[in-house]
Amino acid sequence: MEPEQYRVVPEDEDGYPEVRPSSKQKSDVFVAKDHVRVDEHAMSAPDSLQDDFDSLVEYLVQDLTATVSMVRSIYIWVTTQRLPMTSSVGFTQTDTPRGFLFNIREKKATYQELFAVLCRRSHIPCVIVHGVAKSICYDAGAKVSFKKGKNSWNAVLIDGEWRLVHPYWGASSAPGYCTGRWGEVGSSSERDANDNAQSRFALSRIRNEFYFLTDPDMFITKCFPENPSWQLLSKPLSKIEFEDLPFYQPAFYELKLKERLHENCVVHTSDGECNFEFTLPVDRAQRYKLSYTLHARRALDAEGEYDVTPLEGYSFRYRYEHTEYLQFRFPYIGVFKLNVFCKDSKCSLPSDWVVEYKIVCSKTNPNCRPYPITPAIGWGPNAELDAVGMHSFSHKNALVSLDEEPVTFVRFALPRDQEIDIEADLVTNGMSRDEMKSHVTLETEGGYAVIKVAPPGEGEYALQVFVNDGSERKNVCNYLMRRTKLVEDPELADIRSQLQRAVESGDAEALAHWISKFSERDMEDRGDLALSRKKLHFAKLNRDLEEAIARKDLDLLEKALQSASGTSLRRQLGDLAVRAEAMRSRLRRFKRLRHEVLAMNQKTISEIRSYPKPPDAVHAVMAASFLLLGNQEQELRKWSKIQSLISKRGKDSLKRRVADFKTDSVQPEVLKRVNEILAKYDLETVQVASVGAATFFQWAFTMAAEMDEKDL
């Protein structure tokens, strides 16, 4: 990072080629083993060459014909120089290498500027790129401002393509960084005290090869240029996308790791838990050892060393095949920083720090408890098991589900050339090892050890396997076992399964049958019985409403709608409830009009019959009414016939026929004709002619108007 007024070298020079994305990777243009002699030559440069640029450049690039070799020589020399503590007489300006190094020391010049000067003097186009960067002091998830995160690096032209170089970062390495704002709350057992102390901040002078000709897709995770073209990507990232990227370190790429779950540097917990999965290269996995540190963000007013609550026992880490799994659970709300490290036993890197994540826990699980144990040897089959000649025969994964069978069998192959004494403990929170003894048994037979695990109920358990040589009980393997549901007798499990299928189908008869079976066996309700009863109620309700609508039965409809009085049920019924409500309203009107007809006294009806020649309106209304009741229109044209029908008594009486009238007995053509007859009149006209006929007009008109073909 350099102040604007101290820039002593122009960013570029006239005539440079345009910026385009790289078409080749670093491995296509540079092979380290081919440049061993170049490196040795550059590192052997005499100190006297620092007095003159021309002499230094001649030494570094002499006899080199490939541009990449020249750039390599310059990079090695720049990144291996120690800055002078004091200035030499006559060497305080940037016109000599020695003076330039002194000005870098004084923060009046930069490594990037020195690198550019040497490249340009070697006739190699080199640009100083300005932007922002996630430096060693960066906290994952933080915004990167151009004020605080200002940085610069180089782009150098090799074989017609621009390649990225960061000489300053290439000259040093750091295993991690942590300010006093963060307090450590957990770490893996492999991460010793010295490692953790170094992770606070220790900058070393070990050259970092990652920053030489770094591939653009990797470089962008650390540095974001002001000019998007210098990302050298076909699809440049926005600044927000850059800030969201995981805080990967050089070792992440050097070791060819991949994280399968998170593409963002900020990870939010789910129910107070979060997981990470790192895949390792198959051919190197056995050489890799991952570890981590977990820090919690301190409160602003925190002062002491113990102001953060340790999370001892709240992490679970294991390896299965070529993937390393990290699981964390948080008993309290907070913001955490996870740093992951990886060591290769055959290849030492400047730093084993691979990535940093910010973890945000905004909601915890009220039932959060620590894992049953925190084993020093870790989880799953490992080197300790191999060391005693045992091999896991049945379970290769450290995480074991106990949900399949009431009893789980864990098998190990024993060494053939020696006898060993094996012991097993089952451990869980809230119960002693002695209390758990009855839930784990061990037998050896035919070169195998079989451990039988029958947990007392749902929960989380740790199975620990030991080898006892008489003087020491050595832990050689550990499994984390989980039972999330009670494992039932096969017959009971089938009943539960059939009930679940009935719930899915919604079949009322099947639901009733399996609910009865469930209750007969007095099975434990895990929510499925209550759900099935709700489903049965809903299925019956659906059936009753459909039947009531089809039959136009007001009493049945009233009863069904009363059963569906709950708001949630109404929502589930949806359109059926709307149809039922509409039908009820219609049938209620029919009932009210029928009641008005039935309430008419015989005198009023007799008055209608007494007309020797009634007004046209009265004749039409009574004809339409009898037409609805089933009489033929032809016979109703004669008033004498209508008089005869009105005079009938008993079951054929007019009021009795109205009381027994069923809407589904009327044909569509009859409805149409009734509407045509009554359309010529209105209620007022009929009332003037006859009050009794007006009652029949309202009944017939409403029946015909509110019934249509879809109701029949």
C-alpha positions in Angstrom: 0.0 0.0 0.0 1.5 3.3 -1.0 0.5 7.0 -0.6 -0.3 8.8 -3.8 2.5 11.4 -3.3 5.2 8.7 -3.0 4.7 7.0 -6.4 8.0 7.3 -8.2 7.4 5.1 -11.2 4.6 5.5 -13.8 2.0 2.9 -13.9 2.7 1.9 -17.5 4.4 3.2 -20.7 3.2 4.2 -24.1 2.7 1.5 -26.7 1.8 -1.4 -24.4 -0.6 -4.1 -25.9 -4.2 -3.9 -24.9 -5.5 -5.9 -21.9 -7.1 -9.2 -22.7 -8.0 -12.3 -20.5 -5.3 -14.9 -20.3 -5.8 -18.0 -22.5 -3.1 -20.1 -20.7 -2.6 -21.1 -17.1 0.5 -20.6 -15.1 1.4 -24.3 -15.5 1.4 -23.8 -19.3 4.1 -21.1 -19.3 6.2 -21.8 -16.2 7.7 -25.0 -14.7 9.6 -24.4 -11.5 12.1 -27.3 -11.9 13.2 -25.9 -15.3 14.3 -22.6 -13.6 16.4 -24.0 -10.7 19.6 -22.6 -12.2 17.9 -19.2 -12.9 16.8 -19.0 -9.3 20.3 -19.9 -8.0 21.9 -17.4 -10.2 19.5 -14.6 -9.1 20.0 -15.4 -5.4 23.7 -15.3 -5.9 23.8 -11.7 -7.2 26.7 -9.8 -5.6 25.8 -7.1 -3.2 27.8 -4.6 -5.3 25.3 -4.8 -8.1 22.9 -2.8 -5.9 24.9 0.3 -6.8 23.9 0.4 -10.5 20.7 -0.7 -12.3 22.4 -1.4 -15.6 24.9 -3.8 -14.0 22.1 -5.5 -12.0 19.9 -6.0 -15.1 22.7 -7.3 -17.2 23.5 -9.9 -14.4 19.9 -11.0 -14.0 18.9 -11.5 -17.6 22.3 -12.3 -19.3 22.2 -15.4 -21.4 18.4 -15.7 -21.0 16.3 -15.8 -24.1 12.9 -16.7 -22.8 10.9 -13.8 -21.4 9.4 -16.0 -18.6 13.0 -16.8 -17.5 14.0 -13.1 -17.4 10.9 -12.3 -15.4 11.6 -15.2 -13.0 15.1 -14.0 -12.4 13.9 -10.5 -11.6 11.2 -11.8 -9.3 13.6 -14.0 -7.4 16.1 -11.2 -6.9 13.4 -8.7 -5.7 11.7 -11.1 -3.3 15.0 -12.2 -1.7 16.4 -8.8 -0.9 16.6 -7.6 2.7 15.8 -4.0 3.1 18.7 -1.8 4.3 18.3 -0.6 7.9 20.1 2.6 7.2 21.0 4.6 4.1 24.4 4.5 2.5 26.1 7.7 1.6 25.0 8.7 -1.8 22.3 6.0 -2.1 19.1 7.7 -0.8 17.4 8.2 -4.2 15.6 5.7 -6.4 18.2 5.9 -9.2 20.0 2.9 -7.8 18.7 -0.5 -6.6 20.2 0.1 -3.2 18.5 3.5 -3.0 15.3 2.0 -4.2 15.3 -0.6 -1.5 16.0 2.1 1.1 13.0 4.0 -0.1 10.9 0.9 0.2 12.0 0.6 3.8 11.0 4.3 4.3 7.6 3.5 2.6 8.4 6.0 -0.1 8.6 3.3 -2.8 7.2 -0.2 -3.3 8.3 -3.6 -4.4 5.9 -3.3 -7.3 7.7 -0.2 -8.6 11.1 -1.8 -8.3 9.9 -4.9 -10.1 8.4 -2.7 -12.9 11.7 -0.7 -13.2 13.8 -3.9 -13.6 11.3 -5.4 -16.2 11.2 -2.2 -18.2 15.0 -1.9 -18.2 15.0 -5.5 -19.5 12.6 -4.4 -22.3 9.7 -6.4 -20.8 6.4 -4.5 -20.7 5.3 -4.3 -17.0 2.3 -2.4 -15.5 1.7 -1.4 -11.9 -1.9 -2.3 -11.2 -3.7 -0.4 -8.5 -6.7 -1.6 -6.5 -7.8 -3.1 -3.2 -6.8 -6.3 -1.6 -7.6 -8.7 1.2 -4.3 -8.5 3.0 -3.1 -10.3 6.1 -5.1 -7.9 8.3 -8.4 -8.6 6.5 -11.3 -10.2 8.4 -13.4 -12.5 6.3 -16.8 -10.9 5.5 -15.6 -7.3 5.9 -16.0 -4.6 3.3 -12.8 -3.7 1.5 -12.5 0.1 1.1 -10.2 1.9 -1.3 -9.0 3.9 1.7 -7.9 1.1 4.0 -7.5 -1.8 1.6 -5.4 0.1 -1.0 -2.8 -2.1 -2.7 -0.9 -2.6 -5.9 0.7 -5.4 -7.9 2.1 -6.0 -11.3 1.1 -7.3 -14.7 3.9 -8.4 -16.9 3.7 -9.3 -20.6 5.0 -12.8 -21.4 4.6 -14.3 -24.9 1.9 -11.8 -25.8 -0.2 -12.4 -22.7 -0.4 -10.4 -19.5 0.5 -12.4 -16.3 -0.1 -11.3 -12.7 2.7 -10.9 -10.1 2.7 -9.6 -6.5 6.3 -9.1 -5.5 5.6 -7.7 -2.1 3.4 -10.6 -1.0 5.8 -13.0 -2.8 8.6 -11.8 -0.5 6.9 -12.9 2.7 4.4 -15.3 4.3 2.1 -15.4 7.3 0.4 -18.3 9.0 -2.6 -16.2 10.0 -3.7 -13.0 11.7 -5.9 -12.3 14.7 -6.4 -9.0 16.4 -7.4 -8.5 20.1 -10.9 -8.1 18.9 -11.2 -11.9 18.7 -10.8 -14.5 21.4 -10.0 -18.1 20.8 -12.9 -20.5 21.8 -11.8 -23.7 20.2 -9.2 -25.5 18.1 -8.5 -29.0 16.8 -6.3 -31.2 18.9 -3.5 -31.2 16.2 -3.2 -27.4 16.5 -0.6 -27.0 19.3 0.1 -23.9 21.4 3.0 -22.8 19.2 0.8 -22.9 16.1 -1.9 -20.9 17.7 0.6 -18.3 19.0 2.0 -17.9 15.5 -1.4 -17.4 14.0 -1.9 -14.1 15.8 0.6 -12.5 13.4 4.0 -13.7 12.3 5.3 -12.4 9.0 8.2 -14.5 7.8 10.8 -13.9 5.0 10.0 -17.1 3.2 9.3 -16.6 -0.5 5.8 -17.4 -1.6 5.7 -18.9 -5.1 1.9 -18.5 -5.3 2.3 -14.8 -6.2 4.5 -15.4 -9.3 2.4 -15.5 -12.5 -0.7 -16.3 -10.4 -3.7 -17.5 -12.4 -6.4 -14.8 -12.6 -9.2 -16.9 -11.2 -7.1 -17.4 -8.1 -5.6 -13.9 -7.9 -9.1 -12.3 -7.9 -9.8 -14.0 -4.5 -7.2 -11.7 -3.0 -6.8 -8.6 -5.2 -9.4 -6.4 -6.9 -8.1 -3.9 -9.5 -9.6 -0.4 -10.0 -9.8 -1.2 -13.7 -11.9 -4.3 -14.2 -9.9 -5.2 -17.3 -6.9 -6.1 -15.1 -8.8 -9.0 -13.6 -7.9 -10.7 -16.8 -11.1 -12.7 -16.6 -13.6 -13.3 -19.4 -16.4 -12.4 -16.9 -15.1 -9.8 -14.4 -16.4 -9.7 -10.9 -18.1 -6.8 -9.2 -16.6 -5.5 -6.0 -19.5 -7.0 -4.0 -18.8 -10.4 -5.6 -15.1 -10.0 -4.7 -15.9 -9.3 -1.1 -18.2 -12.3 -0.9 -15.6 -14.7 -2.1 -14.1 -17.1 0.6 -10.9 -15.7 2.1 -8.7 -18.3 0.4 -5.0 -18.4 1.1 -2.2 -19.5 -1.3 -1.9 -22.9 0.4 -5.6 -23.7 -0.5 -4.6 -23.6 -4.2 -1.1 -25.1 -3.8 -2.6 -28.1 -2.0 -5.4 -28.4 -4.5 -8.2 -28.3 -1.9 -11.9 -27.7 -2.6 -14.7 -26.7 -0.3 -18.0 -28.2 -1.4 -20.6 -26.3 0.6 -19.8 -22.6 0.7 -19.1 -20.1 -2.1 -19.4 -17.2 0.3 -17.0 -16.1 3.0 -19.9 -15.5 5.4 -21.6 -18.7 6.6 -24.9 -18.5 8.5 -25.7 -21.3 10.9 -28.9 -23.3 10.6 -30.5 -24.0 13.9 -27.2 -23.1 15.6 -25.1 -25.5 13.4 -22.9 -25.3 10.3 -20.8 -27.7 8.3 -17.8 -27.6 6.1 -16.5 -30.2 3.6 -13.0 -30.1 2.2 -12.1 -32.5 -0.6 -8.5 -33.6 -0.8 -6.6 -34.7 -3.9 -6.8 -38.5 -4.0 -3.0 -39.0 -4.5 -2.1 -36.8 -1.6 -4.9 -37.3 0.9 -2.8 -39.5 3.2 -0.1 -36.9 3.5 -2.5 -34.1 4.5 -3.4 -33.2 8.1 -6.1 -30.5 8.6 -6.6 -28.5 11.7 -8.5 -25.3 12.6 -8.9 -22.5 15.1 -12.2 -20.9 16.1 -12.4 -17.4 17.5 -15.4 -15.5 18.8 -15.7 -11.8 18.4 -15.3 -10.0 21.7 -17.8 -7.4 22.9 -16.6 -3.8 22.5 -16.3 -3.3 26.2 -14.4 -6.6 26.8 -11.1 -6.4 28.6 -9.9 -9.7 30.0 -8.6 -12.9 28.5 -11.6 -14.9 29.7 -14.4 -12.7 28.2 -15.3 -15.3 25.5 -16.9 -18.6 26.4 -14.9 -21.6 25.2 -16.6 -24.1 22.9 -14.8 -27.1 24.1 -16.6 -30.2 22.9 -18.9 -28.4 20.4 -17.0 -29.4 17.2 -16.8 -32.6 15.3 -14.1 -33.3 12.7 -13.5 -36.5 10.8 -12.3 -37.7 7.4 -14.1 -40.2 5.2 -12.5 -41.4 2.0 -11.0 -38.1 0.5 -13.1 -35.6 2.3 -12.5 -33.8 5.6 -15.7 -32.9 7.5 -16.0 -30.1 10.0 -19.2 -29.6 12.0 -19.8 -26.9 14.6 -22.7 -26.3 16.9 -23.0 -23.1 18.9 -24.7 -22.8 22.3 -24.8 -19.0 22.2 -25.5 -16.3 19.6 -22.4 -14.6 18.2 -20.0 -13.9 15.4 -17.1 -16.3 14.9 -14.0 -16.6 12.8 -12.9 -20.0 11.5 -9.3 -20.5 10.2 -8.5 -23.8 8.6 -4.9 -25.1 8.2 -3.5 -28.0 6.2 0.0 -29.5 6.4 1.6 -31.7 3.7 4.0 -34.1 5.3 6.1 -34.3 2.1 6.0 -30.7 1.0 6.6 -27.7 3.3 4.8 -24.5 2.3 5.5 -21.0 3.5 2.2 -21.2 5.4 -0.3 -23.9 6.1 -3.1 -21.5 6.5 -5.7 -22.3 3.8 -8.9 -20.3 4.3 -10.8 -18.1 6.7 -14.6 -17.9 7.2 -16.9 -15.7 9.2 -19.6 -17.6 10.9 -22.8 -15.8 12.0 -25.0 -17.6 14.6 -28.2 -15.6 15.0 -30.3 -18.4 16.4 -29.4 -21.3 18.6 -30.9 -24.7 19.2 -32.4 -24.7 22.7 -31.4 -28.3 23.0 -27.8 -27.7 22.0 -25.4 -29.9 23.9 -21.7 -30.7 23.4 -20.6 -33.9 21.6 -20.3 -36.8 24.0 -16.5 -36.8 24.0 -13.6 -34.9 22.5 -11.1 -37.7 21.6 -7.5 -36.8 21.3 -7.0 -39.2 18.4 -10.0 -37.9 16.5 -12.9 -39.8 15.0 -13.2 -42.9 12.8 -10.7 -45.5 11.8 -7.2 -44.0 11.7 -3.5 -44.6 12.2 -4.0 -45.7 15.9 -6.2 -48.5 14.7 -3.7 -49.6 12.1 -0.9 -49.5 14.6 -2.4 -52.3 16.7 -3.1 -54.4 13.6 -6.9 -53.9 13.6 -9.0 -52.9 10.6 -12.5 -51.6 10.5 -14.6 -54.3 8.7 -18.1 -52.8 8.8 -18.0 -49.0 9.3 -15.4 -46.9 7.5 -17.3 -43.6 8.3 -16.9 -42.0 11.7 -20.5 -41.0 11.7 -22.9 -43.9 12.2 -26.7 -43.8 12.0 -28.6 -46.0 14.5 -32.0 -45.5 12.8 -32.0 -48.6 10.6 -32.2 -51.4 13.2 -32.8 -51.7 17.0 -29.3 -53.1 17.3 -26.2 -52.0 15.4 -23.1 -54.3 15.0 -19.7 -52.8 14.5 -17.1 -55.3 13.3 -13.3 -55.2 13.3 -10.7 -57.6 11.8 -8.1 -58.6 14.4 -4.4 -59.1 13.9 -3.5 -62.7 13.0 -0.1 -62.9 14.6 -1.0 -61.7 18.1 -3.8 -61.7 20.7 -5.1 -58.3 21.9 -7.5 -57.4 24.6 -10.3 -55.2 23.2 -12.7 -53.1 25.2 -15.6 -50.9 24.2 -17.5 -48.0 26.0 -20.7 -46.3 24.9 -20.8 -42.7 26.1 -23.6 -40.1 26.1 -24.4 -36.9 27.8 -26.3 -37.2 31.1 -25.4 -40.8 31.8 -22.2 -42.4 33.3 -20.1 -45.0 31.5 -21.3 -47.6 34.1 -24.9 -46.8 33.4 -24.3 -47.4 29.7 -22.5 -50.7 30.1 -25.6 -52.7 29.5 -26.1 -51.1 26.1 -22.8 -52.2 24.6 -21.3 -55.7 24.4 -18.3 -57.2 22.7 -17.5 -60.6 21.4 -14.5 -62.0 19.5 -14.7 -65.0 17.2 -12.8 -66.2 14.2 -10.4 -63.3 13.9 -13.1 -60.7 14.3 -14.4 -58.5 17.1 -18.1 -57.7 17.0 -19.4 -54.8 19.1 -23.1 -54.8 19.7 -24.7 -51.4 20.3 -28.3 -51.1 21.6 -28.8 -47.5 22.8 -31.5 -46.7 25.4 -33.3 -44.2 23.2 -33.0 -41.3 20.8 -29.8 -39.3 21.2 -26.2 -38.9 20.4 -23.6 -41.5 21.5 -19.9 -42.1 21.2 -18.5 -45.6 20.8 -15.0 -45.8 22.0 -12.8 -48.8 21.2 -9.7 -49.5 23.4 -6.9 -52.0 23.4 -5.7 -53.0 26.9 -2.2 -54.3 27.2 -2.4 -54.7 31.0 -0.7 -51.5 31.8 -2.5 -49.0 29.6 -6.0 -48.7 28.1 -5.3 -47.1 24.7 -8.0 -45.5 22.7 -7.7 -46.7 19.1 -11.0 -45.8 17.4 -14.1 -43.6 18.0 -17.5 -43.4 16.3 -20.2 -40.8 16.7 -23.5 -42.5 16.6 -26.9 -40.9 16.3 -30.4 -42.2 16.8 -33.0 -39.6 15.6 -36.0 -41.9 15.9 -37.1 -44.9 17.8 -36.5 -48.1 15.9 -39.6 -50.3 16.0 -40.5 -53.9 15.6 -41.0 -54.7 11.8 -44.7 -55.2 12.2 -45.2 -51.9 14.0 -42.9 -50.2 11.5 -45.1 -51.5 8.7 -48.3 -50.1 10.3 -46.6 -46.7 10.7 -45.5 -46.8 7.1 -48.9 -47.8 5.8 -50.4 -44.9 7.9 -48.0 -42.5 6.3 -49.0 -43.8 2.8 -52.7 -43.3 3.7 -51.9 -39.7 4.8 -50.2 -39.1 1.4 -53.1 -40.5 -0.6 -55.8 -38.9 1.5 -58.0 -42.0 1.2 -60.6 -41.8 4.0 -61.2 -45.6 4.2 -57.4 -46.4 4.3 -56.9 -43.7 6.9 -59.6 -45.1 9.1 -58.3 -48.6 8.8 -54.7 -47.8 9.7 -55.6 -45.4 12.4 -57.6 -48.2 14.0 -54.6 -50.6 13.7 -52.3 -48.0 15.1 -54.6 -47.4 18.1 -55.1 -51.2 18.7 -51.4 -51.7 19.1 -51.1 -48.7 21.4 -48.2 -47.4 19.3 -46.3 -44.2 20.2 -47.6 -41.1 18.5 -44.7 -39.3 17.0 -47.0 -36.8 15.4 -48.1 -39.2 12.6 -51.3 -40.3 14.4 -52.4 -36.8 15.1 -51.6 -35.8 11.5 -53.5 -38.8 10.2 -56.6 -38.0 12.3 -56.5 -34.4 10.9 -56.2 -35.8 7.4 -59.1 -38.2 8.0 -61.2 -35.4 9.3 -60.3 -33.4 6.2 -61.0 -36.3 3.9 -64.5 -36.9 5.5 -65.2 -33.2 5.3 -64.4 -33.1 1.6 -66.6 -36.0 1.0 -69.5 -34.7 3.1 -69.3 -31.2 1.4 -69.3 -32.7 -2.1 -72.2 -35.0 -1.2 -74.2 -32.1 0.3 -73.6 -29.9 -2.7 -74.5 -32.7 -5.1 -77.7 -33.5 -3.1 -78.5 -29.9 -2.4 -79.2 -31.0 1.1 -79.2 -28.0 3.4 -79.1 -29.9 6.7 -76.1 -32.0 5.6 -74.4 -28.8 4.2 -75.0 -27.0 7.5 -73.5 -29.8 9.5 -70.4 -30.2 7.2 -69.7 -26.4 7.2 -70.0 -26.4 11.0 -67.2 -29.0 11.1 -65.1 -26.8 8.8 -65.5 -23.7 11.0 -61.7 -23.4 11.6 -59.9 -20.8 9.6 -57.1 -23.2 8.6 -59.6 -25.8 7.4 -61.4 -23.3 5.3 -58.1 -22.3 3.7 -57.3 -26.0 2.9 -60.8 -26.6 1.5 -60.3 -23.6 -0.9 -62.7 -23.5 -3.8 -64.8 -26.3 -2.3 -65.6 -24.2 0.8 -66.5 -21.2 -1.4 -68.9 -23.5 -3.4 -70.4 -24.9 -0.3 -71.0 -21.4 1.2 -72.7 -20.3 -2.0 -74.9 -23.4 -2.1 -75.9 -22.9 1.5 -76.9 -19.3 0.9 -79.0 -20.5 -2.1 -80.6 -23.3 -0.2 -81.4 -21.0 2.7 -83.3 -18.7 0.4 -85.1 -21.7 -1.1 -86.1 -22.8 2.4 -87.3 -19.3 3.4 -89.5 -19.0 0.3 -90.8 -22.5 0.8 -91.7 -21.6 4.4 -93.6 -18.5 3.1 -95.6 -20.8 0.8 -96.3 -23.3 3.6 -97.3 -20.5 6.0 -100.1 -19.3 3.7 -103.5 -20.0 5.2 -106.0 -22.0 3.3 -108.2 -18.9 2.8 -105.6 -17.2 0.8 -105.1 -20.2 -1.4 -108.9 -20.6 -1.8 -109.1 -17.0 -3.0 -106.7 -17.8 -5.8 -108.8 -20.8 -6.8 -112.0 -18.8 -6.6 -111.2 -16.7 -9.6 -113.6 -17.7 -12.4 -111.4 -16.0 -14.8 -108.1 -14.8 -13.1 -105.9 -11.9 -14.3 -103.3 -13.0 -16.7 -100.5 -12.5 -14.1 -102.2 -14.8 -11.6 -102.8 -17.5 -14.3 -99.2 -17.2 -15.5 -97.7 -17.4 -11.9 -99.7 -20.5 -10.9 -99.0 -22.2 -14.3 -95.3 -21.6 -13.8 -95.5 -22.9 -10.2 -97.2 -26.2 -11.2 -94.8 -26.4 -14.1 -91.9 -26.5 -11.6 -93.8 -29.0 -9.5 -93.9 -31.4 -12.5 -97.2 -30.8 -14.4 -97.3 -30.5 -18.2 -97.6 -27.0 -19.7 -100.4 -28.1 -22.1 -102.8 -29.0 -19.3 -102.0 -25.8 -17.4 -103.3 -23.6 -20.2 -106.8 -24.2 -18.8 -107.6 -22.3 -15.6 -110.1 -25.0 -14.6 -107.2 -27.5 -14.5 -105.2 -25.3 -12.3 -108.3 -24.8 -10.0 -108.5 -28.6 -9.8 -104.9 -28.9 -8.8 -105.2 -26.2 -6.1 -108.2 -28.1 -4.7 -106.4 -31.3 -4.1 -105.9 -32.5 -0.5 -103.5 -34.8 1.3 -100.2 -35.8 -0.3 -101.2 -34.1 -3.6 -102.1 -30.8 -2.0 -100.3 -27.8 -3.3 -98.5 -27.0 0.0 -97.4 -30.6 0.4 -96.0 -30.7 -3.1 -94.0 -27.4 -2.4 -92.7 -28.9 0.8 -91.5 -32.1 -1.0 -90.1 -30.2 -4.0 -86.5 -31.2 -4.9 -84.5 -28.9 -7.1 -82.7 -31.7 -8.9 -86.0 -33.0 -10.2 -86.4 -30.1 -12.7 -85.1 -30.4 -16.3 -83.3 -27.5 -17.9 -85.9 -26.9 -20.6 -88.6 -26.6 -17.8 -86.4 -23.9 -16.1 -86.1 -22.0 -19.3 -89.8 -22.1 -19.9 -90.6 -21.0 -16.3 -88.3 -18.0 -16.8 -90.0 -17.1 -20.1 -93.4 -17.2 -18.5 -92.5 -15.1 -15.4 -90.3 -12.6 -17.4 -93.4 -10.7 -18.5 -94.3 -9.7 -14.9 -92.9 -8.2 -11.8 -93.7 -8.6 -8.1 -95.6 -5.4 -7.8 -97.9 -6.3 -10.8 -98.7 -9.7 -9.3 -99.2 -8.2 -5.8 -101.9 -5.8 -7.2 -103.7 -8.8 -8.8 -103.3 -11.2 -5.8 -101.3 -11.3 -2.6 -101.4 -15.0 -2.5 -100.2 -15.3 -6.1 -97.3 -12.9 -5.2 -96.0 -15.4 -2.7 -96.0 -18.1 -5.4 -94.3 -15.6 -7.8 -91.4 -15.1 -5.4 -91.0 -18.8 -4.9 -91.1 -19.8 -8.6 -89.1 -16.9 -9.8 -86.3 -17.4 -7.2 -86.2 -21.2 -7.9 -85.9 -20.7 -11.6 -83.5 -17.8 -11.5 -81.0 -19.4 -9.0 -81.0 -22.9 -10.6 -79.1 -23.4 -13.7 -77.7 -26.4 -15.6 -74.6 -26.7 -13.6 -76.7 -27.3 -10.5 -78.7 -30.2 -12.0 
